[in-house]
Structure formats: structure tokens, C-alpha cells
Amino acid sequence: MKLTILFCTAGLTAMLGQETKLAPDLWNVGAEDAVDVIIQLEEPRGESGGGRRGGQFPLPRALSDNQKVTRFGQFPGLLTRVKGSALAALAQDSQVKYISPDREISSSTQFAIPAIGANVAQSYGFTGAGIGIAVIDSGIGFHHDLFDNTCTQGSERTHYVETFLPGKTMWDKTYDGYGHGTHVAGIIASNGRCTADNQPTTKFIGVAPQANLVDLQVLDETGKGTDSAVIRAIDRAIELKATHNIRVMNLSLGRRVFESYQKDPLCQAVERAWRAGIVVVVAAGNQGRTTVVTDKAGKQYTINGYGSIGSPGNDPFVITVGATRDMGTATRMDDVMASYSSKGPTAFDRIVKPDLVAPGNRILSTISYGRLVGNVEVGFSIVQSSLRTSFPENMYNLGYYLELSGTSMAAPLVSGTAALLVQKFGPNITPDAIKAKLMKSASKSFPAISTFGTQVIQNDMFTIGAGYLDVVAALSNTDIVPAGKPALSPTAAYTCGTAGGTRCVQIRHATNSLFTATSSTTLWGNRNVWGGSVLWGDSVLWGDSVVWGDSRNSGFSLLWGDSVLWGDSVLWGDGAGIFPLSILSRGDR
């Protein structure tokens, strides 16, 4: 009834029965209000994930011939501006699959590298040489450590750059006005050679120091972007896959979840990249410290960080990465979870996320310190990125490196590792095989709980996923991944009813998934992949008092009740729901 009233207010009386085609954040659009929308189009049978390009689909009949639209490349949809009064006719059009706003997006290791074992892998020659990694972010700025090992002018390893920011022109090829993308790129691919030979005293080396980079810019100088910019960048990465051997895509960005991943345009875009043979790595989000949330009616829910994974990290295909604290040592034995790392299950679909975790706290990496204008270096005294000016206390080594924290910093460690796996196992390895190997080989050695101040962090599968990234173990894994079996993250289900209990949450797998719910003797069974954090065995880590296992807790109805609650801005407030996946300037200390 609530939807009917809203639709009548906006002149949408014809929408009854069509509301599932409209994103929930379009329900309140007034009849005369203009809104930029992404219209996903139905694909002819047999063409999902391939077939015709987005620009070849005919316009929905509800749009006039002179309507200004922007078509995507691979993605089956278009971007346009319409009035609220036009939404009813669009949603009734048989060509239209789903309509959502063009939402805003925001950006979400000297000890980290040895903690995950990347230095050992590099000593055996696994450096990511020849593998292309698409960094969809704010840009990759000028930094000598992103050159090849000759450190000579013109030897930059960023082989392609394009901006998808409206009104922006590329007046040189090394601009990162925010600084976030350069930091991410350094974690992936810094060689630690070229700058160290010039002035600084400490080298920083990334996971894949000889990998090539593709710079696809979607975040502006404030770290903000839009769904449509990210979708266009993903399209471009798919188009350039063969040209630049792009096998990995890093997305250290995200936003609030508004609907099921099956309707979310960002999720649908990353799935197309996955099916095209590109490993997609996404930061989980930084909402783990969120204890209590309030809905629009003023009701409070205690969630303790659960249910806070962002989009597109909520998609079951992609690798979603949470953050740990490396404690300033080169061993992982003393590492604990970062207090801010977002936790599953995901909104609406209750997907078990994150998939694994990696160091993300107080990570030192490259920061753009200038740009190239022609062949002339312009230093950072002239060209400043936003992060350089915002966090001067986090600058190190004469301003060549910056310390940041967040799941944005954990994701590129996994992206770099994925490139090493492609280098070792060859071009025929699939994204599903890489995800499966990373998850199965991840270290399961976590204490049951850890603390940060007064916050108690329970290390269950919604917090640590399959475990802690272990590069050497992943490279050593020789298990066969059957063809045609996707490594889909499972869903969680509550089975005890209102009575509560201690073993009430179970995970369920898609019928075609590589992962199975069978015993530990099965190669890809639950206990082999998720270890002791599985939810029904003898090593269950929680009791009645936790948020998902006790119906007396106020968060119970949010996580396991009516999914409409998630659409009521319950976690992110009434704004656009933008959350950063990094830029926690001090991190956990």
C-alpha cells in the first residue's frame, strides 16, 4: 500500500505490479523531478554475457526519438535523464529489465608484503610480468616506482589511460587529482627500485612488481564517482582485455546496496567482466565499527557491523576482500581483524562475504608526486593531490609515500596475487579457479575473537570469510577446478525460527557451484574452503548472544527478517549512501 500511495503522488498509478523494475530509491521521485537513471535492457535469449554490444539494443519505446541517451559498450543498458512522471511507462516497457539512479560511488606495505608471503613468491620469480591489471579508481599518477626496472624516462608500466569523469579532459597521462588510485596501484605493482635509488631510504615493493597497469579513471578529486562511470570503465576493460592482457580488475570503491545483486547495475557489470575471463577484486567496505543503526521511523537496530558489505562486493561471483591489521610485524601470527572491516551477510541476498581478508591497516604505498608534461617532470610542489594535502602527517620518505587504511588497501594485495597465479598457471586459468585457490589456501589460523578498545570482533565466516591471504600457499595449490563450475560465494539461511539457538545459521550453495556443503573429504567442501568458521560443525564460534542467532536482539529482524528493511536507508541514512573504502587516515592503532 505504501508503494501505491507514492506512485499515485508521482503520477504512477499504472505502476502497480511493476514496482520490481524500479529501484527503491526511485520510489519517492516527484512527477516533475528530473533524475539521471541507468536503464538495464532485456537481452535476447542466448546472448547473456556476450552477443550484441550495448549500443546495438533499440531504445525502449517509452523514450522519444530525440531523447538524449548515453549507451554503454558491453553493458546492455543506457544512461538518460527523465522526469518522475516517465518512470511508469518505462517500467511497463517489455524491453526494460530494471531502472536505477546513476548513483554516486566513493573510494573504500612494508609489513603487509611479507605477512602475506609475497616476498617469498617474488624470490621464485613470480612478479606478475606481462599480466595486465585494470585499476578502476581515481587515476594512476606519476611515480618512479611504477616504471619498469630500467627506471628510465618512457618506461612507465601504465600502458593505457582513459577518464570517464564528465567534463574532464586528459591533459597528460599521469594525473591523479585524488591520490587514491596511485596508492592502490603501488600496492599492486610498485617495484621499489626507481625512487629508492634517487632519494628515499626505505623501499616499498608491491605484490606484482612487474605487472602492467591499465588506468581507468572514475573518481574525481574528492573521491566521488557514479555508477555509469564505473560501468563504462568495466566495459572498456573488457574491450581491452586481449590488447593489454587484462586478467585482473581492482575496484577499491563502492556504495550502499539498494537491491539484490541480480538487479544492481554495478553487480551485473562486474559479472560480465568475470564471464569475459577477468578476475574482479572488490573492497568489502569500512562499516565494521557500526554498532547501532536507525531507520526512518526512529527504530534502532544493534548490528555490530554485520550486514554492511557494499556494492559491488555483494556479488557472489567477485572476490570481496576484508581488512586485517598486520601489527607492524612481518609475520601473520600476531595479526588481527581491523575494527572497521565490513561484515556479511549481504543485504537482500544474504551472501556470505567477505571471501577472504588481507592487511589493510596503515599501509604505506605510492602517492603521486607530480606529473609529466611532455617529457618534463612537474614536481609535487606544483601539483598536489587531495590526499597529499589532507593528510600531511601520513607522508613518509620525503613525500614519496603515504600511509592509508581501509579495505581499499587490502583489495589490491589480492589483485596482485591473482596476477601471480595467472603467471604461474598460464593463460587458461579461469577467474573461478583463481578465486577457489585463493580461498582454499587462505590461512585459517584466527583466534575466536579479538578486541579493539571496547569493540569485540568475532572471527566468524561473515568477518574473515575463508581466511587470511597466503600467496605462497595459493601458488602451491595444485587442486583441479572442474570446468563450468563457478566459485560462487554461498548464501546464509537462519533455520531456528523465533526460538533462537546456537547452530541456527547454515550456508547453502547454488546447484551449479564449485563449492559444496559436503564433508571435509570433498576437495571443495565447506570445511576445506572455510575451515573452522563454518556454521554447523563442532567448531561453531558463537552462542545465543550474537546478532544473527538470537531473535531477542534488535538486529535480528534486520539481518534475517523482511528484506524491505534494507531498502529503508536503515544502514546508510537518508543521503546518497556513499561510503569510503579507504582514507581512514589513522586506522587502528
C-alpha positions in Angstrom: 0.0 0.0 0.0 2.9 2.4 0.8 4.2 2.0 -2.8 0.8 2.6 -4.3 0.5 5.9 -2.4 3.9 7.0 -3.5 3.3 6.1 -7.1 0.0 8.0 -7.2 1.7 11.0 -5.8 4.2 10.9 -8.7 1.5 10.1 -11.2 2.5 6.5 -11.3 -0.9 4.8 -10.9 -0.2 2.5 -13.7 2.8 1.1 -11.9 1.0 -1.4 -9.6 2.6 -4.7 -10.3 5.6 -3.1 -12.0 7.4 -1.9 -8.9 10.1 -4.6 -9.1 11.5 -2.8 -12.1 12.1 0.4 -10.2 14.9 0.7 -7.7 13.7 1.6 -4.2 15.5 5.0 -4.3 13.3 6.0 -7.2 10.0 5.4 -5.4 9.9 8.9 -3.9 10.8 10.8 -7.1 8.2 13.5 -7.8 6.4 13.7 -11.1 8.3 16.9 -12.2 11.6 15.9 -10.7 14.4 15.1 -13.2 16.7 12.2 -12.4 19.6 10.5 -14.2 18.8 6.8 -14.5 20.5 3.7 -15.7 18.1 1.6 -17.7 19.1 -2.1 -18.0 17.7 -3.7 -21.1 16.5 -7.3 -21.6 18.9 -9.4 -23.7 17.6 -11.8 -26.3 17.8 -15.4 -25.2 21.2 -16.9 -25.6 23.1 -13.6 -25.5 23.6 -13.0 -21.8 27.2 -12.1 -21.1 28.1 -11.7 -24.7 26.4 -11.3 -28.1 25.5 -7.8 -29.2 27.0 -4.7 -27.6 25.0 -2.3 -25.5 24.9 0.3 -28.3 23.1 -2.2 -30.6 20.0 -2.5 -28.5 17.0 -0.5 -29.7 15.7 2.3 -27.5 12.8 1.5 -25.2 9.5 2.5 -26.8 8.7 4.8 -23.8 11.7 7.1 -24.8 11.2 9.6 -27.5 13.4 9.5 -30.6 15.1 12.8 -29.6 15.8 11.7 -26.1 19.4 12.2 -25.2 20.9 8.9 -24.1 24.4 7.6 -23.4 24.9 4.0 -24.4 27.4 1.7 -22.8 29.8 -0.6 -24.7 29.4 -4.2 -23.4 26.7 -3.5 -20.8 23.1 -3.9 -22.0 21.7 -0.6 -21.0 21.8 3.2 -21.3 22.1 6.3 -19.2 19.5 9.1 -19.6 17.7 11.8 -17.7 13.9 11.5 -17.3 11.2 13.1 -15.1 9.5 11.1 -12.4 6.3 11.1 -14.4 8.0 9.0 -17.2 9.1 6.1 -14.9 5.7 4.3 -15.0 5.8 3.9 -18.8 9.5 2.9 -18.8 8.9 0.2 -16.2 6.0 -1.2 -18.3 8.1 -1.4 -21.4 8.9 -5.1 -22.1 12.5 -4.1 -23.3 13.3 -2.7 -19.8 14.7 -5.0 -17.2 15.4 -2.7 -14.3 15.7 1.1 -13.7 18.0 2.6 -11.1 19.5 6.1 -10.4 23.0 6.9 -11.6 24.3 6.6 -8.0 27.4 8.1 -6.6 30.4 5.9 -5.9 33.3 6.6 -3.5 36.7 5.1 -2.8 36.8 2.3 0.0 53.1 -2.3 2.9 56.4 -2.9 4.2 55.0 -5.4 6.7 51.9 -6.4 4.6 54.0 -7.9 1.8 56.0 -10.4 3.9 52.9 -11.1 6.1 51.0 -12.5 3.0 54.2 -14.2 1.7 54.5 -12.1 -1.5 58.2 -11.5 -1.0 58.8 -15.3 -1.0 56.8 -15.6 -4.2 58.9 -12.8 -5.8 62.1 -14.6 -4.9 61.0 -17.5 -7.0 60.4 -15.3 -10.0 56.6 -14.7 -9.6 56.3 -10.9 -10.3 53.3 -10.6 -12.5 55.4 -9.9 -15.6 53.3 -9.4 -18.7 49.9 -9.5 -16.8 47.6 -6.6 -17.2 45.7 -5.3 -14.2 42.9 -2.7 -14.7 42.8 -0.2 -11.8 39.3 1.4 -11.8 39.9 4.3 -9.5 40.9 8.0 -9.4 43.9 7.6 -11.7 47.5 6.5 -11.6 49.7 9.4 -11.0 53.4 10.0 -11.7 55.7 7.9 -9.5 59.1 6.4 -10.4 58.3 3.1 -8.7 55.6 2.5 -11.4 58.3 2.5 -14.1 59.9 -0.7 -15.3 63.2 -1.9 -13.7 65.3 0.3 -16.0 63.8 3.3 -14.3 64.2 5.3 -17.5 62.0 8.0 -18.9 59.3 6.5 -21.0 59.3 3.1 -19.2 56.1 3.6 -17.3 54.1 0.4 -16.8 50.8 2.2 -17.1 50.1 1.1 -20.7 46.6 2.7 -21.1 44.7 5.6 -19.5 41.2 6.9 -20.0 39.0 9.1 -17.9 35.2 8.5 -17.6 34.7 11.7 -15.5 32.2 14.1 -17.0 33.7 17.3 -18.3 37.3 16.1 -17.8 40.0 16.0 -20.4 43.2 14.1 -20.3 45.8 16.9 -20.5 48.5 14.4 -19.7 48.7 10.7 -19.0 49.8 10.7 -15.3 47.2 12.7 -13.4 45.6 11.5 -10.2 43.9 14.5 -8.6 42.7 12.5 -5.6 45.7 10.2 -4.9 43.8 7.1 -4.1 44.4 5.3 -7.4 48.1 5.8 -7.2 48.2 4.4 -3.7 46.2 1.3 -4.9 48.5 0.9 -7.9 51.6 0.9 -5.7 50.2 -1.8 -3.5 49.7 -3.9 -6.7 52.8 -3.1 -8.7 55.4 -0.8 -7.1 58.9 -2.1 -7.9 60.5 -0.2 -5.0 63.6 0.4 -7.2 63.4 3.6 -9.0 62.5 6.1 -6.3 64.7 4.3 -3.7 67.7 4.8 -6.0 67.1 8.5 -6.0 66.3 9.8 -2.6 64.2 7.9 0.0 65.8 5.5 2.4 63.1 2.8 2.5 61.9 0.7 -0.4 58.3 -0.2 -1.0 57.6 -3.2 -3.2 54.1 -4.2 -4.3 52.8 -7.8 -4.8 53.3 -7.9 -8.6 56.2 -5.5 -9.2 56.5 -6.2 -12.9 52.8 -6.3 -13.8 51.4 -3.8 -16.3 48.6 -1.3 -15.3 45.6 0.0 -17.2 44.3 3.3 -15.7 40.6 3.8 -15.9 39.6 6.9 -14.0 36.1 7.1 -12.4 36.7 9.0 -9.1 37.2 12.8 -9.1 39.4 15.0 -6.9 37.1 14.4 -3.9 36.9 10.6 -4.4 33.4 10.6 -5.8 32.1 9.0 -8.9 28.9 7.4 -10.4 27.6 4.0 -11.4 27.6 4.9 -15.0 31.3 5.9 -15.0 32.3 2.6 -13.3 30.1 0.6 -15.8 31.8 2.3 -18.8 35.2 1.7 -17.3 34.4 -2.0 -16.8 33.1 -2.1 -20.4 36.4 -0.6 -21.6 38.5 -3.2 -19.6 36.6 -6.0 -21.3 37.2 -4.4 -24.7 40.9 -4.0 -24.0 41.4 -7.5 -22.5 43.2 -9.0 -25.4 45.2 -5.9 -26.3 46.7 -5.4 -22.8 46.3 -9.0 -21.5 44.0 -7.7 -18.8 43.3 -10.6 -16.4 42.6 -8.8 -13.2 40.4 -5.8 -12.3 40.7 -3.9 -9.0 37.7 -2.0 -7.6 38.7 -0.3 -4.3 35.4 1.6 -4.3 31.7 1.0 -3.7 28.5 2.3 -2.4 25.4 1.3 -0.4 23.4 -1.8 -1.5 19.9 -0.7 -2.7 18.6 -4.0 -4.2 19.5 -7.6 -4.9 22.8 -8.2 -6.8 20.6 -9.7 -9.6 19.2 -6.2 -10.3 22.1 -3.9 -9.2 23.7 -2.5 -12.4 27.2 -2.5 -10.9 26.9 -6.2 -10.0 25.6 -7.0 -13.4 28.6 -5.2 -15.0 31.2 -7.0 -12.9 29.7 -10.3 -13.7 30.1 -9.6 -17.4 33.8 -8.9 -16.8 34.1 -12.2 -14.8 32.5 -14.1 -17.6 34.9 -12.5 -20.0 37.8 -14.0 -18.1 38.8 -11.2 -15.8 39.2 -11.7 -12.1 37.3 -9.0 -10.3 38.5 -8.0 -6.8 36.4 -5.6 -4.7 36.9 -4.0 -1.4 34.3 -5.1 1.2 33.7 -1.6 2.8 34.6 0.1 6.1 31.4 -0.1 8.1 32.6 -2.7 10.6 32.6 -0.3 13.5 28.9 0.5 13.0 27.2 -0.8 16.2 23.7 0.6 16.0 21.7 1.9 13.0 18.4 3.8 13.0 15.6 3.5 10.4 13.5 6.4 9.2 10.9 5.7 11.8 13.5 6.1 14.5 13.8 2.4 15.5 17.3 1.3 16.4 18.9 -2.0 15.5 22.1 -3.4 17.0 24.1 -4.9 14.2 27.8 -4.8 15.4 29.0 -4.3 11.9 27.1 -7.2 10.3 25.3 -6.8 7.0 27.5 -3.9 6.0 29.2 -5.2 2.8 28.9 -2.6 -0.1 28.2 -2.9 -3.8 29.6 -4.5 -6.0 31.3 -6.5 -3.2 27.9 -8.1 -2.6 28.0 -10.1 -5.9 28.6 -13.8 -5.4 31.0 -14.1 -8.4 33.6 -11.5 -7.4 36.3 -11.8 -4.8 35.4 -9.5 -1.9 38.2 -8.6 0.5 38.1 -7.5 4.2 41.0 -5.9 6.1 43.3 -7.1 8.8 45.9 -5.3 11.0 49.5 -6.6 10.4 50.5 -5.2 13.8 53.7 -3.7 12.3 55.4 -7.1 12.0 56.4 -9.3 9.1 54.6 -12.3 10.5 50.9 -13.0 10.3 50.8 -14.9 13.6 50.0 -11.8 15.6 47.6 -10.2 13.1 44.0 -9.5 14.0 41.0 -8.2 12.1 40.7 -4.4 11.5 37.8 -3.0 13.6 36.3 -1.2 10.5 36.3 -4.1 8.0 32.7 -4.6 6.8 31.0 -7.9 7.5 28.4 -10.1 5.9 25.9 -11.4 5.2 25.0 -9.1 2.3 21.8 -7.0 2.3 18.8 -8.6 0.5 20.6 -11.8 -0.8 22.4 -12.8 2.4 25.5 -13.8 0.5 28.4 -15.0 2.7 31.0 -12.2 2.4 33.9 -11.3 2.6 35.6 -14.1 0.7 38.9 -13.6 2.4 40.9 -10.9 4.2 44.3 -9.3 3.8 46.3 -6.5 5.5 44.6 -3.1 5.1 45.6 -1.1 8.2 48.3 1.6 8.0 49.5 0.5 4.6 52.4 2.5 3.1 52.3 3.0 -0.7 53.0 5.3 -3.5 51.4 8.8 -3.8 51.6 10.8 -6.9 54.3 13.5 -6.5 53.9 15.2 -9.9 53.0 14.6 -13.4 54.7 14.5 -16.8 54.0 17.4 -19.1 55.6 16.3 -22.4 58.9 14.9 -21.2 59.2 17.3 -18.3 58.6 16.3 -14.7 56.5 18.7 -12.7 57.1 18.2 -9.0 54.5 17.9 -6.2 55.3 21.4 -5.0 53.3 22.5 -8.0 50.8 19.6 -8.4 49.1 18.4 -5.3 46.6 15.5 -4.9 43.8 15.9 -2.4 45.1 13.1 -0.1 48.6 14.6 0.0 47.2 17.9 1.2 44.6 16.3 3.5 47.0 14.0 5.4 50.4 15.6 5.6 51.1 13.8 8.8 50.8 10.5 6.9 53.6 11.3 4.4 56.9 9.4 4.6 60.2 9.3 2.9 60.4 12.9 1.6 56.8 12.8 0.4 57.1 9.8 -1.9 54.9 7.5 0.1 51.6 7.9 2.0 50.1 5.8 4.8 46.3 4.9 4.5 44.0 2.4 6.0 40.9 0.6 4.8 39.6 -2.4 2.8 40.7 -0.3 -0.3 44.2 -1.2 0.7 43.5 -4.9 1.3 41.9 -5.5 -2.1 44.9 -4.7 -4.3 47.0 -7.2 -2.3 44.6 -9.8 -3.6 44.6 -8.3 -7.1 48.4 -8.6 -7.3 48.3 -12.1 -6.1 45.7 -13.0 -8.8 48.2 -11.8 -11.4 50.9 -14.1 -9.9 48.5 -17.0 -10.2 47.9 -16.2 -13.9 51.7 -16.0 -14.4 52.2 -19.4 -12.8 49.3 -21.4 -14.1 49.1 -19.9 -17.5 46.5 -18.0 -19.6 43.9 -20.7 -19.5 43.3 -20.5 -15.7 39.8 -19.1 -15.1 38.6 -16.5 -12.6 36.7 -19.2 -10.8 39.8 -21.3 -10.4 41.8 -18.3 -9.1 39.1 -17.5 -6.5 38.8 -21.1 -5.4 42.6 -21.5 -5.0 42.8 -18.2 -3.0 40.0 -19.2 -0.7 41.1 -22.8 -0.1 44.7 -21.8 0.6 43.9 -18.9 2.9 45.2 -19.3 6.4 42.5 -20.4 8.8 44.6 -19.6 11.9 42.5 -16.9 13.6 41.6 -16.7 17.3 37.9 -17.0 18.1 37.7 -13.3 19.0 39.9 -10.2 19.0 39.3 -6.7 20.5 39.9 -3.1 19.6 39.2 -0.9 22.5 35.8 -1.9 23.8 34.8 -3.5 20.5 34.8 -7.3 20.4 35.4 -8.8 17.0 34.1 -12.3 16.4 36.1 -14.1 13.7 33.4 -16.0 12.0 32.9 -16.5 8.3 31.0 -13.2 8.0 34.1 -11.4 9.3 37.1 -13.3 7.9 35.5 -15.3 5.0 37.7 -18.2 4.1 40.7 -16.8 5.9 43.9 -14.7 5.5 45.5 -14.3 2.1 48.5 -16.7 1.8 50.4 -16.0 -1.5 52.8 -19.0 -1.3 50.0 -21.5 -0.4 47.9 -20.2 -3.3 50.8 -20.6 -5.8 51.4 -24.1 -4.4 47.8 -25.3 -4.7 47.5 -27.8 -7.5 43.9 -28.9 -7.0 41.9 -29.3 -10.1 39.0 -26.9 -10.6 36.3 -28.6 -12.8 35.4 -26.6 -15.9 32.0 -24.9 -15.9 31.7 -24.8 -12.1 31.5 -21.2 -10.9 33.1 -20.4 -7.5 30.0 -18.7 -6.2 30.0 -17.4 -2.7 27.2 -19.2 -0.8 24.1 -17.8 0.9 23.3 -17.9 4.6 20.0 -19.0 6.0 18.5 -18.8 9.5 16.9 -22.1 10.4 15.7 -22.0 14.1 12.7 -19.7 14.0 12.0 -17.3 16.8 13.2 -19.7 19.5 16.8 -19.0 18.6 19.6 -21.4 19.3 23.4 -22.0 18.8 23.6 -23.6 15.4 20.8 -21.8 13.6 22.7 -20.3 10.6 23.6 -22.6 7.7 25.2 -21.9 4.4 23.6 -23.0 1.1 25.3 -23.4 -2.3 23.9 -22.9 -5.7 23.3 -26.2 -7.5 26.0 -25.4 -10.1 28.6 -24.0 -7.7 32.1 -25.4 -7.3 31.8 -25.2 -3.6 29.6 -27.9 -1.8 28.2 -28.5 1.6 29.6 -32.0 1.8 32.2 -33.3 4.3 35.8 -32.2 4.6 36.9 -35.2 2.5 35.5 -33.4 -0.6 38.1 -31.3 -2.4 35.9 -28.1 -2.5 33.7 -28.9 0.5 32.9 -26.3 3.2 35.5 -27.4 5.8 38.3 -27.3 3.2 37.4 -23.8 2.0 36.1 -22.1 5.1 37.9 -24.1 7.8 36.7 -23.9 11.4 34.5 -20.9 10.7 31.7 -23.0 9.1 28.5 -22.6 10.9 27.2 -26.1 11.7 30.2 -28.2 12.8 31.8 -28.9 16.2 33.9 -25.7 16.0 31.0 -23.3 15.9 32.3 -20.0 17.2 29.3 -18.4 18.8 26.3 -18.8 21.1 22.9 -17.3 21.7 24.0 -13.7 22.3 25.2 -12.9 18.8 23.1 -10.8 16.5 22.2 -13.4 13.9 21.5 -16.3 16.4 19.2 -14.6 18.9 15.7 -13.4 18.0 15.7 -11.2 21.1 18.4 -9.0 19.6 17.0 -5.9 17.8 19.3 -6.6 14.8 17.7 -10.0 14.2 14.8 -8.6 12.2 17.2 -6.6 10.1 19.5 -9.4 9.2 17.0 -12.3 8.9 13.6 -10.6 8.7 11.8 -8.7 5.9 14.3 -7.5 3.4 12.3 -4.4 2.9 14.1 -3.0 5.9 17.3 -2.8 3.9 15.6 -0.5 1.4 14.6 1.9 4.1 18.0 3.6 4.3 18.5 1.8 7.6 22.2 1.5 7.5 23.4 4.5 5.5 20.9 7.3 6.4 18.9 9.4 4.1 21.7 10.6 1.9 23.2 9.1 -1.2 24.7 6.4 0.9 28.3 6.9 -0.1 31.0 5.3 2.0 34.8 5.5 1.6 36.7 2.2 1.3 39.9 3.9 2.5 41.0 7.2 3.8 40.9 6.1 7.4 43.9 8.3 8.0 44.8 6.9 11.4 43.5 3.4 11.1 43.5 1.0 14.1 46.4 1.9 16.4 
